[in-house]
């Protein structure tokens, strides 16, 4: 039986290549709005990050999301993403 290729993506925080399903996709749609995409199917430009707050902090410090989206990311977007990630960590 033929083995399927596992899609890999790079985390914008820690810069490690990981299985796409282990990462969270952050999407910027045509209107310029940012959101977390757990399904990986929302339309728009996507960047991937590990599901922890440390990687989000690293991505903010190294401007990883700005490079991925080729556009400035406002500070309130990072705060909203951080709140969503913390909420998900608390439920797990």
C-alpha positions as CSV (number, residue, x, y, z in Angstrom):
1,X,0.0,0.0,0.0
2,X,1.3,3.4,-0.9
3,X,2.2,5.6,2.0
4,X,0.7,9.1,2.0
5,X,2.9,12.2,2.2
6,X,2.3,14.1,5.5
7,X,2.0,17.9,4.8
8,X,4.6,19.9,6.9
9,X,4.4,23.5,7.8
10,X,6.8,25.8,9.6
11,X,5.8,27.5,12.8
12,X,6.3,31.3,12.6
13,X,7.3,31.3,16.2
14,X,9.9,28.5,16.8
15,X,10.7,28.0,13.1
16,X,10.3,24.2,13.4
17,X,8.8,22.1,10.6
18,X,5.8,20.2,12.0
19,X,2.9,18.2,10.9
20,X,0.2,20.5,9.5
21,X,-2.5,19.0,11.8
22,X,-0.4,19.8,15.0
23,X,-0.3,23.5,14.2
24,X,-3.0,26.3,14.3
25,X,-3.5,28.4,11.1
26,X,-3.8,32.1,11.5
27,X,-5.7,33.6,8.5
28,X,-5.9,37.1,7.1
29,X,-8.9,37.4,4.8
30,X,-9.4,39.9,1.9
31,X,-10.8,42.5,4.3
32,X,-7.6,42.4,6.4
33,X,-9.2,40.7,9.4
34,X,-7.1,38.1,11.3
35,X,-8.5,35.0,13.0
36,X,-7.6,31.5,14.2
37,X,-8.5,28.7,11.9
38,X,-8.7,25.3,13.6
39,X,-10.1,23.6,10.5
40,X,-7.5,24.8,8.0
41,X,-10.2,25.6,5.5
42,X,-11.0,29.3,5.9
43,X,-10.3,31.4,2.9
44,X,-7.4,33.8,2.9
45,X,-3.6,33.9,3.4
46,X,-2.5,31.6,6.2
47,X,0.4,31.3,8.6
48,X,1.0,28.5,11.0
49,X,1.9,28.6,14.7
50,X,2.2,26.0,17.5
51,X,-0.8,25.8,19.8
52,X,1.0,27.5,22.7
53,X,1.4,31.1,23.9
54,X,5.3,30.9,23.9
55,X,5.3,30.5,20.1
56,X,2.9,33.4,19.6
57,X,5.2,35.6,21.7
58,X,8.2,34.5,19.7
59,X,6.4,35.2,16.4
60,X,5.5,38.7,17.7
61,X,9.1,39.4,18.8
62,X,10.6,38.2,15.5
63,X,7.9,39.7,13.4
64,X,7.2,36.3,11.9
65,X,3.5,36.9,11.1
66,X,4.4,40.2,9.4
67,X,6.7,38.4,7.1
68,X,4.2,35.6,6.4
69,X,1.4,38.0,5.6
70,X,3.7,40.6,3.9
71,X,1.7,43.3,5.8
72,X,1.8,44.9,9.3
73,X,0.0,43.1,12.0
74,X,-1.6,45.4,14.6
75,X,-0.9,44.8,18.3
76,X,-4.5,44.2,19.2
77,X,-4.5,41.2,16.8
78,X,-1.8,39.6,18.9
79,X,-3.8,40.3,22.0
80,X,-6.9,38.7,20.5
81,X,-5.0,35.7,19.3
82,X,-3.3,35.3,22.7
83,X,-6.7,35.4,24.4
84,X,-8.1,32.7,22.1
85,X,-5.1,30.5,22.6
86,X,-5.2,30.9,26.4
87,X,-8.9,30.1,26.3
88,X,-8.3,26.9,24.4
89,X,-5.4,25.9,26.7
90,X,-7.7,26.3,29.7
91,X,-10.4,24.1,28.2
92,X,-7.9,21.3,27.3
